Amino acid sequence: MERVALISDVHGNLTALEAVLADIEGRGISRIWNLGDYVGKGPRGREVVDLCRERCEVNILGNWDDFLPDPAREFGGDSLAWWLAQLGPGQGDWLRALPFSHDEWVSGRRLRVFHASEETVHRRVRYVRSQAEFEALFSNTPATGDGPLPDLIGYGDTHDPHYEVQLEARTVFNTGAVGNSMGDPTAMYCILEGEWGSQETAPWSVAFARVPYDVEAELAHARAVNMPDYEGYEVELRHGIYRGNLREWKAGERPTDYHERPL
């Protein structure tokens, strides 16, 4: 039995990433897969990309990794230009060239991981979703390519961890987020254990790990470098409230629609 750590959605939060990597190392896990969204929202995309290139054996494309370095994008002076400027030479090209998905056998299951959905990194599948959306996750598309159909899906993007199994043993798990987890803001990742590379039925498991980190240090750095949209970053890191609900939060309301928020 071997364990692989699956991380996702670091979003430039180097403090959280370092804490998660230390926890992974402390558990004796050497294999790490990253399911995308290295950059944006947080202040240190460059450092996050460097560290993930060094430590992760599998790196997957996320939606921010695709659109932020897009040379055709017109920024118009908004905050996206600030996050793009944080990237080092060649990092934007590296991000946009990342594979869409990765398949591997584990304990007789055909595992497929991607960032958001089977179709595109720019369409997310929420915890509250339709039956058709669930079933589509297991299909081959132009983005995933052909090959054996998966029966075990791992993805990130929503910052909203969950696990679900349906008929024919089709199983989906969402890793949650390292950099700005929703609901519970504590950094989160998954550990998948099984017989890797084996098509023979064997025990396997998926576990969710929460890792506290120094939120105040991360926010202090964001303030020191005058990162844009700081209030949104702060409410996500302190309270696990999506920045799109900042107005309701400041008004004293308790936003509860994140699971169902449309794209």
TORFIGU-719961 format. One record per atom (N, C-alpha, C, CB): residue in three letters; x, y, z. Coordinates in steps of 0.02 Angstrom, whole numbers, plus 50000, padded with zeros to 5 digits. Glycine has a CB too. Layout:
N
ALAXYZ
...
! end
This chain:
263
MET500424994050000
MET500005000050000
MET500445006250000
MET499525000050061
GLU500275010949957
GLU500655017149952
GLU500175023049956
GLU501065017349886
ARG500405028549984
ARG499985034549991
ARG500235040049945
ARG499985036950064
VAL499745043649915
VAL499885049449873
VAL499475055249902
VAL499715048149798
ALA499795060949911
ALA499455066949935
ALA499205070949875
ALA499915071349980
LEU498575073049877
LEU498275076949824
LEU498115083849852
LEU497645073549795
ILE498435088949824
ILE498315095849845
ILE498005099749787
ILE498975099249870
SER497665105249803
SER497365109249751
SER497245116349776
SER496705106149727
ASP497185120949730
ASP496965127849745
ASP497385131149799
ASP496235127749765
VAL498025131649786
VAL498485135149832
VAL498385142749825
VAL499215133149818
HIS498285145049765
HIS498125152049751
HIS498615157049783
HIS497425153649775
GLY499255155849774
GLY499755160549797
GLY499835161149872
GLY499585167149771
ASN499535156549910
ASN499595156549983
ASN500185152150003
ASN498925154050016
LEU500775155050003
LEU501375151250017
LEU501395148750088
LEU501995155550003
THR501135152550136
THR501145150450206
THR500745144050215
THR500855155950252
ALA500155143650184
ALA499745137550189
ALA500085131750154
ALA499055138750159
LEU500375132950095
LEU500705127650058
LEU501285124650098
LEU500955130149991
GLU501685128850128
GLU502255126350166
GLU502025122150226
GLU502695132150190
ALA501485124150258
ALA501215120350314
ALA500965113550291
ALA500655124150349
VAL500615113450234
VAL500345107150207
VAL500915102550186
VAL499885108550148
LEU501425105150152
LEU501985101050132
LEU502355098150192
LEU502465105050089
ALA502405102050246
ALA502725099550307
ALA502315093950337
ALA502815105250359
ASP501645094550335
ASP501215089250361
ASP501275082950320
ASP500485091650363
ILE501295083750254
ILE501375077950209
ILE502035074350223
ILE501345080150136
GLU502575078250230
GLU503225075250245
GLU503225071850312
GLU503765080650242
GLY502885074950361
GLY502855071950428
GLY502485065350430
GLY502525076750475
ARG502045064250382
ARG501685057850377
ARG502065052650337
ARG500995058950346
GLY502655054550312
GLY503065049850273
GLY502825048950202
GLY503085043350307
ILE502455053750175
ILE502205053350107
ILE502685057150061
ILE501475056250101
SER502905053850008
SER503385056949963
SER503085058949896
SER503965052249952
ARG502505056149879
ARG502195057549814
ARG501645062849823
ARG501905051149783
ILE501675068149783
ILE501195073649788
ILE500935075349718
ILE501505079849822
TRP500285075749711
TRP499965078049650
TRP499625084649663
TRP499455072749623
ASN499685089349616
ASN499365095849623
ASN498835096549568
ASN499895101649618
LEU498215097949588
LEU497655098149541
LEU497495105149517
LEU497045095149573
GLY497955109849525
GLY497885116249490
GLY497695122149532
GLY497395115449439
ASP497695127949500
ASP497595134649530
ASP498155136249580
ASP496905134949565
TYR498745137049552
TYR499335138949590
TYR499335146349607
TYR499975137149551
VAL499025150349564
VAL499125157649565
VAL498465161249575
VAL499465159949501
GLY498515167949583
GLY497935172249591
GLY497655172149662
GLY497405170249543
LYS497305177349681
LYS496985178249746
LYS497485179749801
LYS496595172049764
GLY498025175949806
GLY498545177049857
GLY499155180349828
GLY498735170449889
PRO499625182549871
PRO500165186949849
PRO500795183649822
PRO500355191249904
ARG500865177049826
ARG501515174149810
ARG501455168349759
ARG501855171649873
GLY501155169949701
GLY501095164849649
GLY501765162449625
GLY500705167649592
ARG502245166849618
ARG502905164849593
ARG503225159649638
ARG503365171049587
GLU503215160749703
GLU503525156049750
GLU503145149449752
GLU503555159149821
VAL502485149849746
VAL502085143749746
VAL502245139449685
VAL501335145449748
VAL502285142649627
VAL502455138849566
VAL503135135549573
VAL502445143549504
ASP503625139249596
ASP504305136449604
ASP504295130349650
ASP504785141749631
LEU503935130949706
LEU503935125549755
LEU503565119449729
LEU503615127949821
CYS503015120549694
CYS502635114849668
CYS503005111349611
CYS501945117149644
ARG503365115149571
ARG503765112049518
ARG504305107549548
ARG504085117449473
GLU504545109449607
GLU505065105649640
GLU504785099449676
GLU505425110049690
ARG504195100049706
ARG503955094849752
ARG503415090249723
ARG503685098049813
CYS503055092449671
CYS502485088549648
CYS502675084449586
CYS501885093149632
GLU502515078049588
GLU502675073749530
GLU502165074349475
GLU502725066449553
VAL501545076349492
VAL501025077649443
VAL500755084649455
VAL500445072249448
ASN500735088649402
ASN500455095349406
ASN499925096049351
ASN501005100749398
ILE499325098449371
ILE498745098849327
ILE498545106149317
ILE498155094749356
LEU498275107649259
LEU498055114349242
LEU497435116349281
LEU497925114849167
GLY497425122449308
GLY496835125349339
GLY496575131149298
GLY496995127649410
ASN495985133649316
ASN495685139149277
ASN496095145549283
ASN494975140349300
TRP496345147249343
TRP496765153149350
TRP497415152349312
TRP496895154649423
ASP497685146349312
ASP498315145049277
ASP498235145849202
ASP498575138049293
ASP497625144849178
ASP497495145449106
ASP497355152749086
ASP496895141149087
PHE496905156249122
PHE496705162849098
PHE497165168449120
PHE496015164249120
LEU497485167849179
LEU497895173449203
LEU498485174849156
LEU498155172049273
PRO498865169849133
PRO499445171349089
PRO499255171649015
PRO499975166149098
ASP498615171448998
ASP498395171448929
ASP498615177948894
ASP497625170448923
PRO499045177548844
PRO499285183748812
PRO498735187548776
PRO499835182048763
ALA498175184248762
ALA497615187648728
ALA497165191348776
ALA497215182548689
ARG497255190348842
ARG496825193648890
ARG496995201048896
ARG496885190248959
GLU496475205148897
GLU496555212348908
GLU496365213848981
GLU496115216448859
PHE496845216349019
PHE496735217249091
PHE496415223949108
PHE497395216649126
GLY496525228949069
GLY496205235349083
GLY496375238349150
GLY495475234449079
GLY496975236749177
GLY497195239849239
GLY496885236849301
GLY497035246949238
ASP496535231149296
ASP496225228249355
ASP496725224149395
ASP495625223949335
SER496485221149449
SER496925217649495
SER497245211449464
SER496545215649557
LEU496955208649411
LEU497255202849379
LEU497955204349354
LEU496825200249322
ALA498055210549331
ALA498715212549306
ALA499235212249362
ALA498695219549276
TRP499015213749423
TRP499485213449480
TRP499705206249492
TRP499145216349544
TRP499235201549492
TRP499415194549504
TRP499845191849447
TRP498785190249511
LEU499705193849386
LEU500115191649330
LEU500835194149338
LEU499825194149264
ALA500915200249362
ALA501585203149370
ALA501995199549423
ALA501535210449388
GLN501665195749466
GLN502025192049518
GLN502375185749491
GLN501555190049574
LEU502185183549431
LEU502485177549403
LEU503195178849379
LEU502055174849345
GLY503615173749384
GLY504295174149361
GLY504355172649287
GLY504735169449401
PRO504935173649258
PRO505045172349187
PRO504875165149168
PRO505765173949168
GLY504465164249118
GLY504295157649093
GLY503755154049133
GLY504895153449092
GLN503565156649191
GLN503065153149232
GLN502375153049199
GLN503025156249300
GLY502195158549167
GLY501545158549133
GLY501505153349078
GLY501415165449104
ASP502035152549040
ASP502055147448987
ASP502015140549018
ASP502685148148944
TRP502365139449073
TRP502355132949107
TRP501645131249130
TRP502845132749166
LEU501315136149161
LEU500635135049187
LEU500155133149131
LEU500385141249224
ARG500165136949076
ARG499675135849023
ARG499805129248985
ARG499695141648974
ALA500415126648991
ALA500595120348957
ALA500455114248999
ALA501315120548936
LEU500215115049060
LEU500095109349104
LEU499555104849075
LEU499895111749174
PRO499595098249089
PRO499085093749063
PRO498405094949095
PRO499295086449075
PHE497875093449058
PHE497195094449083
PHE497005089349136
PHE496695094049025
SER497235083149128
SER497035077849174
SER497595072649178
SER496365074449151
HIS497505068049225
HIS497995062649234
HIS497625056449256
HIS498555064649286
ASP497765050749224
ASP497435044349239
ASP497945039349265
ASP497085041549176
GLU497725035149311
GLU498165029949339
GLU497735024649372
GLU498675032949389
TRP497975018449370
TRP497635012949406
TRP497835013049479
TRP497795006149373
VAL497355011749523
VAL497495010949594
VAL496995005949623
VAL497445017849631
SER497255000249647
SER496844995049678
SER496264992849635
SER496584997449745
GLY496374992249569
GLY495844990049525
GLY495364995449503
GLY495464984549556
ARG495465001549526
ARG495045007149506
ARG495425011249454
ARG494845011649568
ARG495055013849406
ARG495355018449357
ARG495245025549383
ARG495045017449285
LEU495775028449409
LEU495755035049438
LEU495885040349384
LEU496265035749495
ARG495485045649386
ARG495625051449344
ARG495575057649387
ARG495125051949283
VAL496085062049382
VAL496065068449417
VAL496085074149366
VAL496655068949467
PHE495705079249381
PHE495725085449343
PHE495555091149391
PHE495235085249281
HIS495525097249365
HIS495425102849410
HIS494695104249426
HIS495725109049380
ALA494265104649375
ALA493585107249386
ALA493045102649359
ALA493525113949355
SER493105100249298
SER492605095949267
SER492945092049211
SER492005100149240
GLU492575087249184
GLU492845083049131
GLU492905086849064
GLU492415076949122
GLU492585092649060
GLU492525096148997
GLU493005101948990
GLU491825098748988
THR493085105949043
THR493495111949041
THR493665114149112
THR493125117549004
VAL494235117649119
VAL494415120349184
VAL493985126249203
VAL495155122449185
HIS493575128649156
HIS493175134649168
HIS492445133049184
HIS493205139149109
ARG492285126649195
ARG491605124849218
ARG491665120549280
ARG491205121149162
ARG491385122949335
ARG491465119149397
ARG490845115049413
ARG491605123949455
VAL490955109749452
VAL490405105449474
VAL490365106049549
VAL490525097949452
ARG489815108949572
ARG489725110249643
ARG489545103949682
ARG489195115549653
TYR489565104649749
TYR489315099349792
TYR488575098049779
TYR489435101149867
VAL488185103449771
VAL487495102849749
VAL487485103449673
VAL487045108449783
ARG487335098049639
ARG487365097749566
ARG486835092849541
ARG488075095549542
SER486745092549476
SER486255088149446
SER486545081049439
SER486035090749378
GLN486105076249430
GLN486325069449418
GLN486715068949353
GLN485725064649416
ALA486495072749303
ALA486845072649238
ALA487565075249246
ALA486475076949186
GLU487665080249288
GLU488345082849300
GLU488785077549333
GLU488315089249343
PHE488495073949381
PHE488875068649414
PHE489085063249364
PHE488465065449471
GLU488625060749324
GLU488775055449277
GLU489275057649223
GLU488145052949244
ALA489235063949203
ALA489685066449151
ALA490415066549174
ALA489485073349130
LEU490525067149239
LEU491215067249265
LEU491615061149244
LEU491205067749340
PHE491275055549230
PHE491605049249215
PHE491675047949140
PHE491225043549247
SER491545052849099
SER491565051949027
SER492235054348998
SER490995055648994
ASN492405051748939
ASN492965054248901
ASN492735060148859
ASN493275048748856
THR493155065348856
THR492995071348817
THR493605073248777
THR492775077148864
PRO493545078048731
PRO494145080448696
PRO494685082948744
PRO493965086048648
ALA494485085448802
ALA494975087848851
ALA495345082148885
ALA494635092248903
THR494995076848903
THR495315071248939
THR495655066448892
THR494805067548981
GLY495415065948829
GLY495665061048783
GLY495325054348792
GLY496415060148791
ASP495505049548750
ASP495205042948753
ASP495585038548802
ASP495205039648683
GLY495315032548812
GLY495625027748858
GLY495095024548900
GLY496145031148902
PRO495305020148946
PRO494815016848991
PRO494425022149030
PRO495165012049040
LEU493765021249034
LEU493355025849071
LEU493515025349146
LEU492605024549058
PRO493555030949180
PRO493705030849252
PRO493095028749293
PRO493955037549275
ASP493215025949351
ASP492685024949399
ASP492845028249467
ASP492555017449409
LEU493405031849469
LEU493605035649528
LEU493855042449505
LEU494155031749570
ILE493525047649527
ILE493685054449506
ILE493895058649565
ILE493075057749471
GLY494465062249557
GLY494675067149607
GLY494755073949574
GLY495335064949639
TYR494495079149606
TYR494565085849578
TYR494555091049633
TYR493995087149527
GLY494665097349614
GLY494695102849662
GLY494225108349641
GLY495405105549670
ASP494485114449633
ASP494155120249604
ASP493625123549648
ASP493835118149541
THR493175119749680
THR492625122849716
THR492825124949787
THR492035118049720
HIS493405122749811
HIS493635124249879
HIS493155121449931
HIS493725131849889
ASP492815116149912
ASP492235113649950
ASP492275105949952
ASP491555116049919
PRO492625102950000
PRO492765095849998
PRO492145091450006
PRO493265094050052
HIS492135085749972
HIS491595080949982
HIS491785074149953
HIS490945083549949
TYR491385069249968
TYR491475062349945
TYR490785059549928
TYR491845057850000
GLU490735056249871
GLU490085053349851
GLU490205047049811
GLU489665058449811
VAL489785041949822
VAL489805035849783
VAL489105034149760
VAL490115030049824
GLN489035031649697
GLN488395029749670
GLN488445022849639
GLN488155034849618
LEU487915020849602
LEU487895014249571
LEU488495012949527
LEU487255013449531
GLU488665006549519
GLU489245004349482
GLU489895006549515
GLU489215006949410
ALA489855008049579
ALA490445009849620
ALA490785016249597
ALA490945004149619
ARG490445020249557
ARG490745026449534
ARG490805031249593
ARG490325029649478
THR491415033749604
THR491575037449664
THR491905044049646
THR492035033449711
VAL491695049349679
VAL491975056049668
VAL492195058849735
VAL491455060749635
PHE492785061949736
PHE492985065749795
PHE493285072349774
PHE493485061749838
ASN493155077449813
ASN493445084049802
ASN493935085449857
ASN492895089549799
THR494535087749839
THR495085088349886
THR495025094249934
THR495725089049848
GLY494555098949920
GLY494575105249958
GLY495155109449934
GLY494635103850033
ALA495315114649972
ALA495825119449950
ALA496365120350003
ALA495495126149935
VAL496975121149979
VAL497525122850023
VAL497505130350041
VAL498205121049991
GLY497405134549990
GLY497525141649999
GLY496955145750028
GLY497695144549937
ASN496335143950014
ASN495765147550042
ASN495155143150043
ASN495625154050003
SER495145138550090
SER494605133650096
SER493965137150120
SER494805128050145
MET493405135150091
MET492765138150109
MET492435134350167
MET492295138350048
GLY492045137950206
GLY491705134950263
GLY492175134650323
GLY491455128050246
ASP492615129950323
ASP493165129550371
ASP493785131950336
ASP493255122150399
PRO494075137750356
PRO494635140550319
PRO495295136950329
PRO494725147650339
THR495315131750372
THR495935128050383
THR496155124650318
THR495835122750438
ALA496795125050302
ALA497055122050241
ALA496885114550238
ALA497825123050236
MET496745112150178
MET496515105250172
MET496815101850111
MET495755105050168
TYR496925095250117
TYR497145091150060
TYR496905084050071
TYR497925091450051
CYS496995079650022
CYS496775072750026
CYS497375067950023
CYS496285071049969
ILE497285062150053
ILE497775056750049
ILE497425050650020
ILE498075055150120
LEU497665048349962
LEU497385042549929
LEU497875036749938
LEU497245043949854
GLU497635031249966
GLU498055025449981
GLU497805019349944
GLU498085024150057
GLY498255015549915
GLY498065009449881
GLY498655006149848
GLY497515010849830
GLU498505001349805
GLU499014997949765
GLU499085001649699
GLU498844990449755
TRP499555006149695
TRP499615010449637
TRP499885006649577
TRP500075016349652
GLY499575007849519
GLY499775004549458
GLY499474997649450
GLY500505004049455
SER499064995449497
SER498784988749495
SER498064988749470
SER498824985449564
GLN497904984249423
GLN497214983349400
GLN496854977949439
GLN497214981749326
GLU497184975049488
GLU496884969849530
GLU496514973149588
GLU497424964849555
THR495914970649602
THR495524973349658
THR495904972649724
THR494844969749662
ALA495944978049761
ALA496294978149825
ALA496014983749867
ALA497074979049814
PRO496154983649932
PRO495914989149974
PRO496194995949952
PRO496104987850048
TRP495795001049962
TRP496025007849949
TRP495635012449996
TRP495925009949873
SER495875018450004
SER495535023250047
SER495705030350027
SER495715022050121
VAL495255034950044
VAL495395042050036
VAL495255045450103
VAL494955045149978
ALA495715049650124
ALA495665053050189
ALA495745060550177
ALA496195050450239
PHE495405064450219
PHE495445071750215
PHE495855074250274
PHE494735074950214
ALA496335078550259
ALA496785081150312
ALA496715088750316
ALA497525079150298
ARG496625091250378
ARG496605098450391
ARG497265100450425
ARG495995100350435
VAL497545106150401
VAL498195108350427
VAL498155115750447
VAL498755107250374
PRO498175117250512
PRO498195124250532
PRO498845127450509
PRO498135124850610
TYR498815133950495
TYR499415137650475
TYR499365144750500
TYR499505137550397
ASP499895148550492
ASP499925155350519
ASP499575160250472
ASP500665157550531
VAL498925160850481
VAL498525165350439
VAL498755172550445
VAL497785164750458
GLU498925174550507
GLU499125181550517
GLU499765183250479
GLU499225182850592
ALA500225178550475
ALA500845179750437
ALA500695180450363
ALA501345174050449
GLU500235176350338
GLU500055176850267
GLU499715183550252
GLU499595171050247
LEU499255185650294
LEU498915191950283
LEU499395197850291
LEU498325192650332
ALA499865197350337
ALA500355202750346
ALA500765203750283
ALA500815201250406
HIS500955198150252
HIS501335198750189
HIS500915201850135
HIS501595191850167
ALA500275199950130
ALA499835202750079
ALA499775210350088
ALA499135199450082
ARG499735212650150
ARG499695219850163
ARG500355223250146
ARG499505221150236
ALA500905220050162
ALA501565223150152
ALA501705224350078
ALA502105218650181
VAL501425220150034
VAL501565220949963
VAL500975224449927
VAL501695214149930
ASN500495227049967
ASN499925230649939
ASN499535226549888
ASN500165237149907
MET499405220349906
MET499025215949861
MET498315218649852
MET499005208849889
PRO498065218649790
PRO497375220949778
PRO496865216049807
PRO497245221949704
ASP496255218449815
ASP495695214349840
ASP495855211149907
ASP495525208849789
TYR496205215049949
TYR496415212250013
TYR495825210150057
TYR496855217250051
GLU495295214250058
GLU494725212650101
GLU494425205850084
GLU494185217950095
GLY494385204250019
GLY494125197750000
GLY494585192150022
GLY494035197449925
TYR495235193150015
TYR495715188150038
TYR495655187050113
TYR496435190250019
GLU495595192450150
GLU495565191950223
GLU494945188150245
GLU495565198850254
VAL494355189550216
VAL493755186150239
VAL493775178750221
VAL493135189450208
GLU494105177050166
GLU494175169950149
GLU494635166350197
GLU494425169150077
LEU495215169450212
LEU495705166050254
LEU495495165950328
LEU496375169550248
ARG495175171150351
ARG494965171250422
ARG494335167250435
ARG494865178350445
HIS493855167550389
HIS493185165050404
HIS492935159750355
HIS492705170750405
GLY493285158450300
GLY493045153650251
GLY492425156150215
GLY492885147150285
ILE492345162750209
ILE491785165750173
ILE492025167950104
ILE491485171850213
TYR491685165850052
TYR491875167549984
TYR491865175149975
TYR491415164149933
ARG492385177749942
ARG492445185049933
ARG491855188049896
ARG493085186649896
GLY491505184049856
GLY490905186549823
GLY490335188049871
GLY490675181649772
ASN490385185449932
ASN489885186849984
ASN490135192150034
ASN489715180450021
LEU490645195950015
LEU490935200750063
LEU490425205850086
LEU491525204250031
ARG490005208250040
ARG489515213350059
ARG489025210750111
ARG489135215749997
GLU488775204550101
GLU488315201750150
GLU488655200750217
GLU488045195050124
TRP489285198450215
TRP489655197250276
TRP489745203750315
TRP490335194150261
LYS489935209050281
LYS490035215550314
LYS489385218350341
LYS490355220450265
ALA488825216450311
ALA488165218750335
ALA487905214550393
ALA487665218550278
GLY488295209550414
GLY488085205450471
GLY487675199450452
GLY487715209550519
GLU487585198150387
GLU487215192250365
GLU487675186150365
GLU486905193450295
ARG487375180250363
ARG487765174050361
ARG487645170650294
ARG487575169250421
PRO488075171750245
PRO487965168750179
PRO488005161150183
PRO488485171450129
THR487525157850153
THR487515150450155
THR487415147450086
THR486965147950202
ASP487475151550033
ASP487315149249966
ASP487925146949927
ASP486975154549928
TYR488515146449959
TYR489125145049921
TYR489085138349884
TYR489725144949968
HIS488785133249915
HIS488735126649882
HIS488375127049815
HIS488385121649928
GLU487905131749809
GLU487475132049751
GLU487625138049706
GLU486765132149772
ARG488155141849723
ARG488295147849684
ARG488445146049612
ARG488885151649715
PRO488105149249564
PRO488245147749493
PRO488915150549472
PRO487695150649448
LEU489175148049417
LEU489815150249391
LEU489795157649374
LEU490015146249329
! end
